[in-house]
């Protein structure tokens, strides 16, 4: 609880490094392709009152058919390669991919395993990558806002 005393009650919008004035709303489908769940905990924290990602119009959806963004965590395992590709194919155009964590880019811990198919960029086009092991929720929000701004330019 001591760390809460050092911070204000919530992450202030002006503390984020991305210009947030022209953000479009994003619907996100999270896909865990084989992670240690550290990134999932940080992604789940986005919905708590401290970070409150919905103030930016960002919502999580249960189906890729309703999603604008696939948020992918973990290195791609053999068991999750086809479901990840199917989720990408089922998302309506325009669709974007946001990868969270170091495992999605490099697979640093499991790259030599027989069960790992490699990084996400080997299989899908990645628009924004949020580095870290695990990245903090504020970094994930910054990545989502960058994606939102670039999506707004692409539309």
Protein Blocks (a to p, Z undefined) as FASTA:
>chain_A
ZZmmmpcfbdcfklpmbdfklcccdddddddehighlmmmmmmmmmmmklommlnopacd
fbfklpfbdcdedjddfklmmmmmmmmmmpccddddddedjklmnommlmmpmkbgbjfk
lmpccfbdcedjdddfklmmmmmmmmmmmmmmmZZ
